[in-house]
Amino acid sequence: MKETLLKVWDHLEEFFLIPSLIISTGLIFFQVIMRYVFRNSLSWSEEVVRYLYVWQTWVGVSYAARNGSHLRITMLKDRLPEKAQKVLEVFVVIVWVGFAVFVMIQGISAVHAIASFGQKSSALRLPMQICYLSIPVGMVLMSVRLIEHTIKYLRKSEGGTAE
């Protein structure tokens, strides 16, 4: 059971990103067929794809943090001694997490504001806070992934195993 939960956690973003990409691609393809073959478009498909794209973006931030694949300029870090590299890495993660917490708080404020207005999407009539909820969810996941990645980095650099 523990291994299953760890496997789910290790691939959490992928469990959302891969199916949502397949659904988005399928809906766009279906929309093109409807528009150019049947001369009739679906009112809801573009909205679904748009909101899936927003969620993919914010969950993708977490995915990139998990894999350590965010864009970085490492010129300074590469010139430092190993101990200073560790200190710099921890400092950078603290700044990133601080930024993520700030964005998360702003995202929560946006979700509350949108919910208080009762705003709904135009085609599907979904509550708009569902779309905006992607911001705090993505930032929480990114923060956890950054901390997790940093712990693995520090363990690996101490001579232990990263996993």
Phi and psi in degrees as GROMACS dihedral restraints (atoms count N, CA, C in turn):
[ dihedral_restraints ]
;  ai    aj    ak    al  type     phi  dphi    fc
    3     4     5     6     1   -63.9    20    10
    4     5     6     7     1   -41.1    20    10
    6     7     8     9     1   -64.0    20    10
    7     8     9    10     1   -38.0    20    10
    9    10    11    12     1   -64.7    20    10
   10    11    12    13     1   -44.7    20    10
   12    13    14    15     1   -63.8    20    10
   13    14    15    16     1   -40.4    20    10
   15    16    17    18     1   -64.7    20    10
   16    17    18    19     1   -39.5    20    10
   18    19    20    21     1   -65.0    20    10
   19    20    21    22     1   -42.3    20    10
   21    22    23    24     1   -62.1    20    10
   22    23    24    25     1   -45.2    20    10
   24    25    26    27     1   -62.6    20    10
   25    26    27    28     1   -43.6    20    10
   27    28    29    30     1   -63.7    20    10
   28    29    30    31     1   -24.4    20    10
   30    31    32    33     1  -122.0    20    10
   31    32    33    34     1    22.1    20    10
   33    34    35    36     1   -55.1    20    10
   34    35    36    37     1   -48.5    20    10
   36    37    38    39     1   -63.0    20    10
   37    38    39    40     1   -40.3    20    10
   39    40    41    42     1   -64.4    20    10
   40    41    42    43     1   -34.2    20    10
   42    43    44    45     1   -63.6    20    10
   43    44    45    46     1   -23.7    20    10
   45    46    47    48     1   -95.0    20    10
   46    47    48    49     1   -46.1    20    10
   48    49    50    51     1   -64.8    20    10
   49    50    51    52     1   -43.8    20    10
   51    52    53    54     1   -66.6    20    10
   52    53    54    55     1   -52.7    20    10
   54    55    56    57     1   -62.4    20    10
   55    56    57    58     1   -36.9    20    10
   57    58    59    60     1   -68.6    20    10
   58    59    60    61     1   -33.2    20    10
   60    61    62    63     1   -67.7    20    10
   61    62    63    64     1   -41.1    20    10
   63    64    65    66     1   -63.7    20    10
   64    65    66    67     1   -44.6    20    10
   66    67    68    69     1   -63.6    20    10
   67    68    69    70     1   -45.0    20    10
   69    70    71    72     1   -60.2    20    10
   70    71    72    73     1   -47.1    20    10
   72    73    74    75     1   -62.1    20    10
   73    74    75    76     1   -44.5    20    10
   75    76    77    78     1   -61.8    20    10
   76    77    78    79     1   -42.9    20    10
   78    79    80    81     1   -66.2    20    10
   79    80    81    82     1   -40.2    20    10
   81    82    83    84     1   -64.8    20    10
   82    83    84    85     1   -43.7    20    10
   84    85    86    87     1   -60.5    20    10
   85    86    87    88     1   -46.4    20    10
   87    88    89    90     1   -61.5    20    10
   88    89    90    91     1   -40.2    20    10
   90    91    92    93     1   -63.5    20    10
   91    92    93    94     1   -41.8    20    10
   93    94    95    96     1   -63.3    20    10
   94    95    96    97     1   -44.7    20    10
   96    97    98    99     1   -59.9    20    10
   97    98    99   100     1   -47.4    20    10
   99   100   101   102     1   -60.5    20    10
  100   101   102   103     1   -41.9    20    10
  102   103   104   105     1   -73.3    20    10
  103   104   105   106     1   -44.4    20    10
  105   106   107   108     1   -94.6    20    10
  106   107   108   109     1   -26.0    20    10
  108   109   110   111     1   -92.9    20    10
  109   110   111   112     1   -48.3    20    10
  111   112   113   114     1   -97.4    20    10
  112   113   114   115     1    -3.1    20    10
  114   115   116   117     1    54.6    20    10
  115   116   117   118     1    37.6    20    10
  117   118   119   120     1  -149.0    20    10
  118   119   120   121     1   128.8    20    10
  120   121   122   123     1  -107.5    20    10
  121   122   123   124     1   157.6    20    10
  123   124   125   126     1   -88.7    20    10
  124   125   126   127     1   134.1    20    10
  126   127   128   129     1   -76.8    20    10
  127   128   129   130     1   -24.1    20    10
  129   130   131   132     1   -98.6    20    10
  130   131   132   133     1   -22.0    20    10
  132   133   134   135     1   -65.7    20    10
  133   134   135   136     1   -40.9    20    10
  135   136   137   138     1   -64.9    20    10
  136   137   138   139     1   -35.8    20    10
  138   139   140   141     1   -67.7    20    10
  139   140   141   142     1   -42.3    20    10
  141   142   143   144     1   -61.2    20    10
  142   143   144   145     1   -46.0    20    10
  144   145   146   147     1   -64.5    20    10
  145   146   147   148     1   -39.9    20    10
  147   148   149   150     1   -61.1    20    10
  148   149   150   151     1   -46.6    20    10
  150   151   152   153     1   -72.0    20    10
  151   152   153   154     1   -34.8    20    10
  153   154   155   156     1   -62.9    20    10
  154   155   156   157     1   -39.4    20    10
  156   157   158   159     1   -62.2    20    10
  157   158   159   160     1   -41.9    20    10
  159   160   161   162     1   -60.4    20    10
  160   161   162   163     1   -47.7    20    10
  162   163   164   165     1   -63.4    20    10
  163   164   165   166     1   -40.4    20    10
  165   166   167   168     1   -60.9    20    10
  166   167   168   169     1   -38.5    20    10
  168   169   170   171     1   -62.6    20    10
  169   170   171   172     1   -50.4    20    10
  171   172   173   174     1   -71.9    20    10
  172   173   174   175     1   -36.5    20    10
  174   175   176   177     1   -72.4    20    10
  175   176   177   178     1   -32.6    20    10
  177   178   179   180     1   -63.1    20    10
  178   179   180   181     1   -30.0    20    10
  180   181   182   183     1   -61.2    20    10
  181   182   183   184     1   -42.5    20    10
  183   184   185   186     1   -66.6    20    10
  184   185   186   187     1   -41.3    20    10
  186   187   188   189     1   -59.6    20    10
  187   188   189   190     1   -44.7    20    10
  189   190   191   192     1   -64.9    20    10
  190   191   192   193     1   -38.8    20    10
  192   193   194   195     1   -64.9    20    10
  193   194   195   196     1   -39.5    20    10
  195   196   197   198     1   -61.6    20    10
  196   197   198   199     1   -39.5    20    10
  198   199   200   201     1   -90.0    20    10
  199   200   201   202     1    -2.0    20    10
  201   202   203   204     1    64.7    20    10
  202   203   204   205     1    33.8    20    10
  204   205   206   207     1  -109.9    20    10
  205   206   207   208     1    17.2    20    10
  207   208   209   210     1   -67.8    20    10
  208   209   210   211     1   149.6    20    10
  210   211   212   213     1   -61.9    20    10
  211   212   213   214     1   131.0    20    10
  213   214   215   216     1  -138.4    20    10
  214   215   216   217     1   149.2    20    10
  216   217   218   219     1  -108.1    20    10
  217   218   219   220     1   112.4    20    10
  219   220   221   222     1  -107.4    20    10
  220   221   222   223     1    12.4    20    10
  222   223   224   225     1   -56.8    20    10
  223   224   225   226     1   -46.8    20    10
  225   226   227   228     1   -68.4    20    10
  226   227   228   229     1   -47.2    20    10
  228   229   230   231     1   -59.6    20    10
  229   230   231   232     1   -41.3    20    10
  231   232   233   234     1   -65.1    20    10
  232   233   234   235     1   -21.5    20    10
  234   235   236   237     1   -90.8    20    10
  235   236   237   238     1    -7.6    20    10
  237   238   239   240     1   -88.3    20    10
  238   239   240   241     1   155.6    20    10
  240   241   242   243     1   -65.1    20    10
  241   242   243   244     1   162.0    20    10
  243   244   245   246     1   -56.1    20    10
  244   245   246   247     1   -44.0    20    10
  246   247   248   249     1   -64.2    20    10
  247   248   249   250     1   -41.2    20    10
  249   250   251   252     1   -67.4    20    10
  250   251   252   253     1   -33.3    20    10
  252   253   254   255     1   -61.5    20    10
  253   254   255   256     1   -41.9    20    10
  255   256   257   258     1   -62.5    20    10
  256   257   258   259     1   -44.8    20    10
  258   259   260   261     1   -62.4    20    10
  259   260   261   262     1   -44.8    20    10
  261   262   263   264     1   -62.8    20    10
  262   263   264   265     1   -41.6    20    10
  264   265   266   267     1   -61.1    20    10
  265   266   267   268     1   -44.6    20    10
  267   268   269   270     1   -64.6    20    10
  268   269   270   271     1   -41.8    20    10
  270   271   272   273     1   -60.8    20    10
  271   272   273   274     1   -46.0    20    10
  273   274   275   276     1   -61.3    20    10
  274   275   276   277     1   -41.9    20    10
  276   277   278   279     1   -65.4    20    10
  277   278   279   280     1   -39.8    20    10
  279   280   281   282     1   -60.8    20    10
  280   281   282   283     1   -42.8    20    10
  282   283   284   285     1   -63.9    20    10
  283   284   285   286     1   -45.1    20    10
  285   286   287   288     1   -60.7    20    10
  286   287   288   289     1   -46.3    20    10
  288   289   290   291     1   -65.1    20    10
  289   290   291   292     1   -39.5    20    10
  291   292   293   294     1   -59.9    20    10
  292   293   294   295     1   -44.1    20    10
  294   295   296   297     1   -61.8    20    10
  295   296   297   298     1   -44.2    20    10
  297   298   299   300     1   -62.6    20    10
  298   299   300   301     1   -39.9    20    10
  300   301   302   303     1   -64.7    20    10
  301   302   303   304     1   -42.1    20    10
  303   304   305   306     1   -60.2    20    10
  304   305   306   307     1   -48.7    20    10
  306   307   308   309     1   -64.4    20    10
  307   308   309   310     1   -38.2    20    10
  309   310   311   312     1   -61.5    20    10
  310   311   312   313     1   -44.7    20    10
  312   313   314   315     1   -62.6    20    10
  313   314   315   316     1   -43.7    20    10
  315   316   317   318     1   -63.9    20    10
  316   317   318   319     1   -38.1    20    10
  318   319   320   321     1   -64.7    20    10
  319   320   321   322     1   -40.7    20    10
  321   322   323   324     1   -64.5    20    10
  322   323   324   325     1   -40.3    20    10
  324   325   326   327     1   -61.4    20    10
  325   326   327   328     1   -41.7    20    10
  327   328   329   330     1   -64.5    20    10
  328   329   330   331     1   -41.4    20    10
  330   331   332   333     1   -61.4    20    10
  331   332   333   334     1   -45.8    20    10
  333   334   335   336     1   -63.4    20    10
  334   335   336   337     1   -42.1    20    10
  336   337   338   339     1   -64.2    20    10
  337   338   339   340     1   -46.4    20    10
  339   340   341   342     1   -64.0    20    10
  340   341   342   343     1   -40.9    20    10
  342   343   344   345     1   -64.8    20    10
  343   344   345   346     1   -38.3    20    10
  345   346   347   348     1   -67.3    20    10
  346   347   348   349     1   -29.2    20    10
  348   349   350   351     1   -81.0    20    10
  349   350   351   352     1   -17.1    20    10
  351   352   353   354     1    70.0    20    10
  352   353   354   355     1    27.1    20    10
  354   355   356   357     1   -66.7    20    10
  355   356   357   358     1   137.3    20    10
  357   358   359   360     1  -121.2    20    10
  358   359   360   361     1   154.4    20    10
  360   361   362   363     1   -70.0    20    10
  361   362   363   364     1   155.6    20    10
  363   364   365   366     1   -71.6    20    10
  364   365   366   367     1   -43.3    20    10
  366   367   368   369     1   -89.7    20    10
  367   368   369   370     1   -48.2    20    10
  369   370   371   372     1   -91.2    20    10
  370   371   372   373     1   -15.0    20    10
  372   373   374   375     1    62.5    20    10
  373   374   375   376     1    32.3    20    10
  375   376   377   378     1   -81.3    20    10
  376   377   378   379     1   148.2    20    10
  378   379   380   381     1   -61.6    20    10
  379   380   381   382     1   129.2    20    10
  381   382   383   384     1   -66.2    20    10
  382   383   384   385     1   -21.2    20    10
  384   385   386   387     1   -64.6    20    10
  385   386   387   388     1   -20.3    20    10
  387   388   389   390     1   -61.9    20    10
  388   389   390   391     1   -42.2    20    10
  390   391   392   393     1   -66.7    20    10
  391   392   393   394     1   -46.7    20    10
  393   394   395   396     1   -70.3    20    10
  394   395   396   397     1   -20.7    20    10
  396   397   398   399     1   -63.7    20    10
  397   398   399   400     1   -19.8    20    10
  399   400   401   402     1   -62.0    20    10
  400   401   402   403     1   -28.0    20    10
  402   403   404   405     1   -66.6    20    10
  403   404   405   406     1   -57.7    20    10
  405   406   407   408     1   -65.5    20    10
  406   407   408   409     1   -35.1    20    10
  408   409   410   411     1   -62.4    20    10
  409   410   411   412     1   -46.7    20    10
  411   412   413   414     1   -62.0    20    10
  412   413   414   415     1   -39.2    20    10
  414   415   416   417     1   -71.7    20    10
  415   416   417   418     1   -36.8    20    10
  417   418   419   420     1   -64.3    20    10
  418   419   420   421     1   -47.7    20    10
  420   421   422   423     1   -60.8    20    10
  421   422   423   424     1   -42.7    20    10
  423   424   425   426     1   -62.4    20    10
  424   425   426   427     1   -42.7    20    10
  426   427   428   429     1   -60.5    20    10
  427   428   429   430     1   -46.4    20    10
  429   430   431   432     1   -62.6    20    10
  430   431   432   433     1   -43.2    20    10
  432   433   434   435     1   -66.1    20    10
  433   434   435   436     1   -38.2    20    10
  435   436   437   438     1   -63.8    20    10
  436   437   438   439     1   -44.4    20    10
  438   439   440   441     1   -64.5    20    10
  439   440   441   442     1   -44.9    20    10
  441   442   443   444     1   -60.0    20    10
  442   443   444   445     1   -46.1    20    10
  444   445   446   447     1   -62.8    20    10
  445   446   447   448     1   -39.5    20    10
  447   448   449   450     1   -67.5    20    10
  448   449   450   451     1   -41.4    20    10
  450   451   452   453     1   -60.8    20    10
  451   452   453   454     1   -43.9    20    10
  453   454   455   456     1   -62.9    20    10
  454   455   456   457     1   -41.0    20    10
  456   457   458   459     1   -62.2    20    10
  457   458   459   460     1   -46.2    20    10
  459   460   461   462     1   -66.3    20    10
  460   461   462   463     1   -40.0    20    10
  462   463   464   465     1   -64.9    20    10
  463   464   465   466     1   -41.6    20    10
  465   466   467   468     1   -64.7    20    10
  466   467   468   469     1   -41.5    20    10
  468   469   470   471     1   -73.6    20    10
  469   470   471   472     1   -16.6    20    10
  471   472   473   474     1   -85.7    20    10
  472   473   474   475     1     0.2    20    10
  474   475   476   477     1    99.1    20    10
  475   476   477   478     1    -2.8    20    10
  477   478   479   480     1   -84.9    20    10
  478   479   480   481     1  -171.2    20    10
  480   481   482   483     1   -95.0    20    10
  481   482   483   484     1   149.0    20    10
  483   484   485   486     1   -79.3    20    10
  484   485   486   487     1   -20.4    20    10
